[in-house]
Amino acid sequence: MPHTISYQEIIDDLITEERLKSYEVTFNTQNDIELLGAYLWNAHVCSALYPLLSATEVALRNAIDSALSSSDLGYFWWRKNKLHFKSFKPEQPNKKPPFEVEAIRANFSKAASQVKQDKKKRYNIHNPTPKHQEIIAKTEFSTWEFILSKEFMGPGLIWPTHLGSVFKGDWNTTKTKELLSNTKDLVKTVREFRNRVSHHEPVWKKYGVATENDAIEHLHEKIDKILQLLALVSPEKKRLLEKNKIVDRAYRACSLGELRRFQHNIATHNVKSISKLCRLVQNAQQANSVEKIQVYKMGKVSFLIHPS
């Protein structure tokens, strides 16, 4: 039971009041049970969002790599002598390239080094040669944001030539420059949010979020952005996640109902008939919510009804 736990000890020794202050203010918690509940709810939200974020990152990464590696650039398309950029001047070969170009080179170099380190550590292979897919799998998310830079847009460059191969969804614009710019901004938004989720930071926080309703609205906006990017890259993968209820689970976690559940502030339904159980199951399915029930067939036992 929640009242048997020493909440203050947990706050003092494991979390700190400073870290919890924003939860107390935004969610207007009235006691330590509600405060720690809001904190645990945030962790629950992160766990529900991560599969959606991971699938979107992998879809984008693989779509870009597949388009470029199957072109005349070949498997190692990111190499200096292959990945050309707009501001390069042959008469100034030693001129420092733009930030995005340098960042991509650094990211791929780091990824290759990580592959070598892993192979040496796991299999005791000295001086291994990283394979194409091994390097791609080790790249940071920022790689796929920087590759959408306008530096790579122009005659003889990777964009707009490969845009149609990478982004198979509805573009909502006929202008390739606008698509590239808007998508780069969208990827940045999703990437920065992914970083917060990965570190279990308060993912609901943002300037202007002052109440729990603001927090829920902000989280729903982020889910919408993630789905917008995924639909642009692969409508079929978006449908896959929807069919497997990954999307429903994300929206359900980011709800006041789930916040209340973690704060132990939801109603418990006493179930003594099959008809009532069926009604509660139907309600949970229709509202994409979780219902708490108690049954008495073999003593009092509590259950949660989760939609599929």
C-alpha positions as CSV (number, residue, x, y, z in Angstrom):
1,M,0.0,0.0,0.0
2,P,1.3,3.5,-0.8
3,H,0.9,4.7,2.8
4,T,3.4,2.2,4.2
5,I,6.3,3.7,2.2
6,S,8.7,6.2,3.6
7,Y,8.4,8.8,0.9
8,Q,10.5,11.5,2.6
9,E,13.4,9.1,2.9
10,I,13.2,8.3,-0.8
11,I,13.0,12.1,-1.7
12,D,16.0,12.9,0.6
13,D,18.3,10.0,-0.3
14,L,17.4,9.0,-3.9
15,I,15.8,11.9,-5.8
16,T,16.3,15.2,-3.9
17,E,13.7,17.9,-3.3
18,E,15.3,20.2,-5.9
19,R,14.7,17.8,-8.7
20,L,11.1,17.3,-7.6
21,K,10.3,21.0,-7.2
22,S,9.1,21.4,-10.8
23,Y,6.7,18.5,-10.3
24,E,5.3,19.9,-7.1
25,V,4.6,23.3,-8.8
26,T,3.3,22.1,-12.2
27,F,1.2,19.3,-10.9
28,N,0.0,21.1,-7.8
29,T,0.7,18.0,-5.7
30,Q,-0.8,17.9,-2.2
31,N,1.3,15.3,-0.5
32,D,4.4,13.1,-1.1
33,I,2.3,10.3,-2.6
34,E,1.1,12.5,-5.4
35,L,4.6,14.0,-5.8
36,L,6.4,10.7,-6.2
37,G,3.5,9.5,-8.3
38,A,4.0,12.3,-10.8
39,Y,7.7,11.5,-10.8
40,L,7.1,7.8,-11.6
41,W,4.5,8.8,-14.2
42,N,7.2,10.7,-16.0
43,A,9.3,7.5,-16.1
44,H,6.2,5.6,-17.4
45,V,5.7,8.2,-20.1
46,C,9.4,7.8,-21.2
47,S,9.0,4.0,-21.4
48,A,5.9,4.4,-23.6
49,L,7.4,7.0,-25.9
50,Y,10.8,5.3,-26.5
51,P,9.6,2.5,-28.9
52,L,7.9,5.2,-31.0
53,L,11.0,7.4,-31.1
54,S,13.3,4.5,-31.7
55,A,11.3,3.3,-34.7
56,T,11.2,6.8,-36.2
57,E,14.9,7.3,-35.8
58,V,15.7,3.9,-37.4
59,A,13.2,4.5,-40.2
60,L,14.8,7.8,-41.1
61,R,18.3,6.4,-40.8
62,N,17.7,3.4,-43.0
63,A,15.7,5.3,-45.6
64,I,18.5,7.8,-46.2
65,D,21.2,5.2,-46.1
66,S,19.3,2.9,-48.5
67,A,18.8,5.7,-51.0
68,L,22.4,6.8,-51.0
69,S,24.1,3.5,-50.7
70,S,22.2,2.1,-53.7
71,S,23.2,5.1,-55.8
72,D,26.5,5.6,-57.6
73,L,28.0,6.8,-54.3
74,G,28.2,3.2,-53.0
75,Y,28.1,1.7,-49.5
76,F,30.5,4.2,-48.0
77,W,28.7,7.3,-49.4
78,W,29.8,9.5,-46.5
79,R,33.4,9.5,-47.3
80,K,35.1,12.8,-48.0
81,N,35.7,12.2,-51.7
82,K,32.1,11.1,-52.3
83,L,29.8,13.3,-50.3
84,H,30.1,16.7,-52.0
85,F,28.6,19.9,-50.7
86,K,27.5,23.2,-52.3
87,S,30.1,25.6,-50.8
88,F,33.1,23.4,-51.7
89,K,35.6,25.2,-54.0
90,P,38.2,23.1,-55.8
91,E,40.6,26.0,-55.8
92,Q,40.4,26.1,-51.9
93,P,40.7,22.4,-51.0
94,N,41.9,23.2,-47.5
95,K,39.2,25.6,-46.6
96,K,37.3,24.6,-43.4
97,P,33.9,23.0,-44.5
98,P,30.6,24.1,-43.0
99,F,29.5,22.9,-39.6
100,E,27.1,20.2,-40.8
101,V,29.7,18.7,-43.1
102,E,32.3,18.5,-40.4
103,A,29.7,17.1,-38.0
104,I,28.8,14.3,-40.4
105,R,32.4,13.3,-40.9
106,A,33.0,13.4,-37.2
107,N,29.9,11.3,-36.5
108,F,30.9,8.6,-39.0
109,S,34.4,8.5,-37.7
110,K,33.2,8.1,-34.2
111,A,30.8,5.3,-35.3
112,A,33.5,3.4,-37.0
113,S,35.8,3.7,-34.0
114,Q,33.0,2.4,-31.7
115,V,32.5,-0.6,-34.0
116,K,36.3,-1.4,-33.8
117,Q,36.2,-1.0,-30.0
118,D,33.2,-3.3,-29.6
119,K,34.7,-6.0,-31.8
120,K,38.0,-5.9,-30.0
121,K,36.2,-6.1,-26.6
122,R,33.7,-8.7,-27.4
123,Y,35.6,-11.0,-29.8
124,N,39.2,-10.0,-29.2
125,I,39.6,-9.1,-32.9
126,H,42.5,-6.8,-33.4
127,N,42.3,-4.0,-36.0
128,P,38.9,-5.1,-37.4
129,T,37.4,-3.6,-40.5
130,P,34.0,-2.1,-39.8
131,K,31.2,-3.1,-42.2
132,H,28.8,-0.7,-43.7
133,Q,25.7,-1.7,-41.7
134,E,27.8,-1.8,-38.5
135,I,28.8,1.8,-38.9
136,I,25.3,3.0,-39.8
137,A,23.9,1.3,-36.7
138,K,26.4,3.2,-34.5
139,T,25.7,6.7,-35.9
140,E,24.2,9.3,-33.7
141,F,20.7,10.7,-34.5
142,S,22.2,14.1,-35.3
143,T,23.9,12.6,-38.3
144,W,20.5,12.3,-40.0
145,E,19.6,15.8,-39.1
146,F,22.8,17.3,-40.5
147,I,22.6,15.3,-43.8
148,L,19.4,17.3,-44.5
149,S,21.4,20.5,-44.6
150,K,21.0,22.9,-47.6
151,E,24.7,22.3,-48.2
152,F,23.8,19.1,-49.9
153,M,21.0,20.6,-52.1
154,G,21.9,21.4,-55.7
155,P,22.9,20.1,-59.1
156,G,25.1,17.0,-58.7
157,L,24.4,16.7,-54.9
158,I,22.3,14.2,-53.0
159,W,19.3,16.5,-52.7
160,P,16.8,16.9,-54.4
161,T,17.8,13.8,-56.4
162,H,17.0,11.3,-53.6
163,L,14.2,13.1,-51.8
164,G,11.5,10.9,-53.4
165,S,13.3,7.7,-52.4
166,V,13.7,8.8,-48.8
167,F,10.4,10.5,-48.1
168,K,7.7,8.2,-49.4
169,G,4.8,9.9,-47.5
170,D,2.8,13.1,-48.4
171,W,5.1,16.1,-48.8
172,N,2.5,18.9,-48.3
173,T,4.6,21.0,-50.5
174,T,5.8,21.0,-54.1
175,K,9.0,22.9,-53.3
176,T,12.0,20.6,-52.6
177,K,13.9,23.3,-50.7
178,E,11.0,23.9,-48.4
179,L,10.6,20.1,-47.8
180,L,14.2,19.8,-46.9
181,S,14.2,22.7,-44.6
182,N,11.0,21.8,-42.8
183,T,12.0,18.2,-42.4
184,K,15.4,19.2,-41.0
185,D,13.6,21.3,-38.4
186,L,11.2,18.4,-37.7
187,V,14.1,16.0,-37.2
188,K,15.8,18.4,-34.8
189,T,12.6,18.7,-32.7
190,V,12.2,14.9,-32.5
191,R,15.9,14.3,-31.8
192,E,16.1,16.8,-29.0
193,F,12.9,15.3,-27.5
194,R,14.4,11.8,-27.9
195,N,17.4,12.9,-25.9
196,R,15.2,14.0,-23.0
197,V,13.3,10.8,-23.1
198,S,16.5,8.7,-23.2
199,H,17.8,10.4,-20.0
200,H,14.4,10.2,-18.2
201,E,14.4,14.0,-17.8
202,P,11.0,15.7,-17.1
203,V,9.8,15.3,-20.7
204,W,6.7,17.3,-20.1
205,K,8.8,20.5,-19.3
206,K,8.8,23.4,-21.6
207,Y,8.7,27.2,-21.4
208,G,5.0,28.0,-20.9
209,V,4.0,24.7,-19.3
210,A,2.5,25.8,-16.0
211,T,-0.2,23.2,-15.3
212,E,-0.8,19.5,-15.6
213,N,-3.1,20.2,-18.6
214,D,-0.3,22.2,-20.3
215,A,2.0,19.2,-19.7
216,I,-0.4,16.8,-21.3
217,E,-0.9,19.1,-24.3
218,H,2.8,19.5,-24.7
219,L,3.4,15.7,-24.7
220,H,0.6,15.2,-27.3
221,E,2.2,17.8,-29.5
222,K,5.5,15.9,-29.4
223,I,3.8,12.6,-30.3
224,D,2.1,14.4,-33.2
225,K,5.5,15.6,-34.4
226,I,7.0,12.1,-34.1
227,L,4.2,10.6,-36.1
228,Q,4.4,13.4,-38.7
229,L,8.1,12.6,-39.3
230,L,7.4,8.8,-39.4
231,A,4.5,9.2,-41.9
232,L,6.7,11.3,-44.1
233,V,9.5,8.7,-44.2
234,S,7.4,5.5,-44.1
235,P,3.6,5.5,-44.0
236,E,3.7,1.7,-43.9
237,K,5.8,1.7,-40.7
238,K,3.5,4.2,-39.1
239,R,0.6,1.8,-39.9
240,L,2.6,-1.0,-38.4
241,L,3.1,0.8,-35.1
242,E,-0.6,1.8,-35.1
243,K,-1.7,-1.8,-35.7
244,N,0.5,-3.0,-32.8
245,K,-0.9,-0.3,-30.5
246,I,2.4,1.4,-30.0
247,V,0.8,4.8,-30.8
248,D,-2.2,4.2,-28.6
249,R,0.1,3.2,-25.7
250,A,2.0,6.5,-26.1
251,Y,-1.1,8.6,-26.1
252,R,-2.6,6.7,-23.2
253,A,0.6,7.1,-21.1
254,C,0.5,10.9,-21.7
255,S,-2.9,11.4,-20.1
256,L,-4.3,12.7,-16.9
257,G,-5.8,9.3,-16.2
258,E,-2.4,7.7,-16.1
259,L,-1.0,10.5,-14.0
260,R,-3.8,10.0,-11.5
261,R,-3.2,6.2,-11.5
262,F,0.4,6.7,-10.5
263,Q,-0.7,9.2,-7.8
264,H,-3.1,6.5,-6.5
265,N,-6.0,8.9,-7.2
266,I,-8.3,6.7,-9.5
267,A,-11.5,5.0,-8.7
268,T,-11.5,1.3,-7.9
269,H,-14.5,-0.6,-9.4
270,N,-15.9,-3.5,-7.4
271,V,-16.7,-6.2,-9.9
272,K,-19.3,-8.8,-8.9
273,S,-20.7,-9.7,-12.3
274,I,-19.5,-10.5,-15.8
275,S,-21.8,-7.8,-17.2
276,K,-20.0,-5.1,-15.2
277,L,-16.6,-6.5,-16.1
278,C,-17.6,-6.3,-19.8
279,R,-18.8,-2.7,-19.4
280,L,-15.5,-1.7,-17.8
281,V,-13.5,-3.5,-20.5
282,Q,-15.5,-1.7,-23.2
283,N,-15.0,1.7,-21.5
284,A,-11.2,1.1,-21.3
285,Q,-11.1,0.2,-24.9
286,Q,-13.2,3.1,-26.1
287,A,-11.5,5.7,-24.0
288,N,-7.9,4.2,-24.4
289,S,-7.7,4.3,-20.6
290,V,-6.8,2.0,-17.7
291,E,-9.4,0.8,-15.3
292,K,-8.7,-0.5,-11.8
293,I,-11.0,-3.3,-10.5
294,Q,-11.4,-5.5,-7.5
295,V,-12.9,-9.0,-7.7
296,Y,-14.0,-11.2,-4.7
297,K,-14.2,-14.7,-6.1
298,M,-11.1,-15.9,-4.1
299,G,-10.9,-13.0,-1.6
300,K,-10.3,-9.4,-2.6
301,V,-7.9,-9.2,-5.5
302,S,-7.1,-6.0,-7.5
303,F,-6.4,-5.9,-11.3
304,L,-5.8,-3.3,-14.0
305,I,-7.7,-3.5,-17.3
306,H,-5.3,-2.3,-20.1
307,P,-6.6,-1.9,-23.6
308,S,-4.6,-4.0,-26.1
